[in-house]
């Protein structure tokens, strides 16, 4: 069993604060740690971050094998143009980005924080950066899948809907960093 260090998670967000939209999600996720043990998915109560739910998704990750969308918030579903619940997230990815995307999700599932920047476009045509976060939960003892919480500081109303859909999310974030939580 891998051991983790909550102080690394805290420093990750102290040294580079999350977006205003992500602050409640990060704070809540950090509050669910049990000492230096990753939070349990069973302890995550959506009501605690109700305002962020449209921008939250939950994924089942079998490291080095698959990433499936378990749940996706209404704002993300609207921006994607479809409900990806139950779908293979890697299959929705451009062919050339599939291996690196699977690696990122696998690294997070094993115990890392993923932070990225993604470009969107406002209705005016101006570019808008959105922060995406990937936060791991402790693996379930009854499954090979690890659940990962995803949040993006993105709002459909601020963006040009003609530049949305799968094409807007099937690529990798332009800038991405992993923060390994292992001791």
C-alpha positions in Angstrom: 0.0 0.0 0.0 1.3 3.4 -1.0 1.8 6.1 1.6 1.0 9.7 0.9 1.8 13.1 2.4 -1.1 15.6 2.9 1.4 18.4 3.3 2.4 18.0 -0.4 -1.2 18.5 -1.3 -1.5 21.6 0.9 1.7 23.1 -0.5 0.5 22.5 -4.0 -2.3 24.9 -3.5 -0.6 27.3 -1.1 2.3 27.9 -3.5 -0.1 28.4 -6.5 -3.6 29.1 -5.3 -6.5 27.5 -7.2 -8.9 29.6 -9.2 -11.7 31.2 -7.3 -14.2 28.7 -8.7 -12.0 25.8 -7.6 -11.2 27.0 -4.0 -14.2 25.4 -2.4 -13.6 22.1 -4.2 -9.9 22.0 -3.2 -10.7 23.0 0.4 -13.4 20.3 0.7 -11.2 17.6 -0.9 -8.3 18.5 1.5 -10.7 18.3 4.5 -11.6 14.7 3.6 -8.0 13.4 4.1 -7.6 11.0 7.0 -4.2 12.0 8.3 -1.9 11.1 5.4 -4.4 8.8 3.7 -6.1 9.9 0.5 -9.8 10.8 0.8 -12.4 8.1 0.4 -14.9 8.6 -2.4 -17.6 7.5 0.0 -16.9 10.6 2.2 -17.3 13.0 -0.7 -20.8 14.6 -0.4 -21.8 16.7 -3.4 -24.0 19.0 -1.3 -20.8 20.4 0.2 -19.7 21.9 -3.1 -23.2 22.4 -4.7 -22.3 25.6 -6.5 -19.3 23.9 -8.2 -21.3 20.8 -9.3 -22.0 22.0 -12.9 -18.1 22.1 -13.3 -17.3 18.8 -11.7 -17.0 15.3 -13.2 -16.1 12.0 -11.7 -14.0 9.4 -13.6 -13.2 5.7 -13.0 -9.6 5.1 -13.9 -8.0 1.7 -14.2 -4.3 2.8 -14.4 -2.7 2.2 -17.7 -5.9 0.6 -19.1 -8.9 2.9 -19.2 -10.7 6.1 -18.2 -14.5 6.2 -18.1 -16.8 9.0 -17.2 -18.8 8.1 -14.2 -20.7 11.5 -13.8 -20.4 14.9 -15.4 -21.9 18.2 -14.2 -24.5 19.9 -16.3 -22.3 22.8 -17.3 -19.6 20.4 -18.6 -22.2 18.3 -20.4 -23.7 21.3 -22.0 -20.3 22.5 -23.2 -19.4 19.0 -24.5 -22.7 18.8 -26.4 -23.4 15.3 -25.1 -23.6 13.3 -21.9 -20.4 11.2 -21.7 -21.6 9.2 -18.7 -20.3 5.6 -19.1 -18.2 6.5 -22.1 -14.5 5.8 -22.7 -12.8 9.2 -22.2 -9.7 8.1 -24.0 -11.8 7.1 -27.1 -13.1 10.7 -27.2 -9.5 11.9 -27.3 -7.6 12.7 -30.5 -5.5 9.7 -31.5 -2.2 11.4 -31.0 -3.1 12.5 -27.5 -4.5 9.2 -26.2 -1.3 7.8 -24.7 -0.3 11.0 -22.8 -3.9 11.5 -21.6 -4.1 7.9 -20.3 -0.7 8.4 -18.6 -1.9 11.6 -16.9 -5.1 10.1 -15.6 -3.2 7.0 -14.5 -0.6 9.1 -12.6 -3.4 11.0 -10.8 -5.3 7.8 -9.9 -2.1 6.4 -8.3 -1.8 9.4 -6.1 -1.0 12.7 -7.7 -2.7 16.0 -8.2 -3.1 17.1 -11.8 -3.3 20.8 -12.7 -3.7 22.2 -16.2 -4.6 25.2 -18.2 -7.0 24.9 -21.1 -7.9 27.6 -23.6 -11.5 28.5 -24.3 -13.0 31.3 -26.3 -15.5 33.9 -25.1 -18.4 34.9 -27.3 -16.4 38.0 -28.3 -13.7 35.7 -29.7 -11.2 36.5 -26.9 -9.2 33.6 -25.5 -10.0 32.6 -21.9 -7.8 30.3 -19.8 -9.5 27.8 -17.5 -7.8 25.8 -14.8 -8.5 22.1 -14.7 -7.9 20.0 -11.6 -7.7 16.3 -11.2 -7.9 15.1 -7.6 -7.5 11.4 -6.6 -9.5 9.4 -4.1 -8.2 6.3 -2.3 -8.6 3.2 -4.4 -11.6 1.1 -3.5 -10.8 -2.4 -2.2 -13.4 -4.0 -4.3 -12.4 -2.7 -7.7 -9.4 -2.0 -10.0 -10.8 1.4 -10.8 -9.7 4.5 -8.9 -12.1 7.4 -8.8 -10.7 10.8 -9.8 -12.6 14.1 -9.2 -12.2 16.6 -12.1 -13.0 20.3 -11.9 -12.6 23.0 -14.5 -13.1 26.7 -13.9 -15.2 27.0 -17.0 -18.7 28.4 -17.5 -20.7 27.8 -20.7 -22.3 31.3 -20.6 -18.8 32.9 -21.0 -17.8 30.9 -24.0 -18.6 30.9 -27.7 -20.9 27.8 -28.0 -19.8 27.3 -31.7 -16.3 26.3 -30.4 -17.6 23.7 -28.0 -18.4 20.0 -28.1 -16.0 17.1 -28.2 -13.6 19.0 -30.4 -13.0 21.5 -27.6 -12.1 18.8 -25.0 -10.6 16.0 -27.0 -7.1 17.5 -26.8 -4.8 17.8 -23.9 -4.5 20.9 -21.7 -1.9 23.2 -23.0 0.0 23.3 -19.8 -0.1 20.5 -17.3 1.7 19.6 -14.0 1.6 16.6 -11.8 2.2 16.8 -8.0 3.1 13.4 -6.7 1.6 12.9 -3.2 3.7 9.8 -2.4 6.1 9.8 0.6 
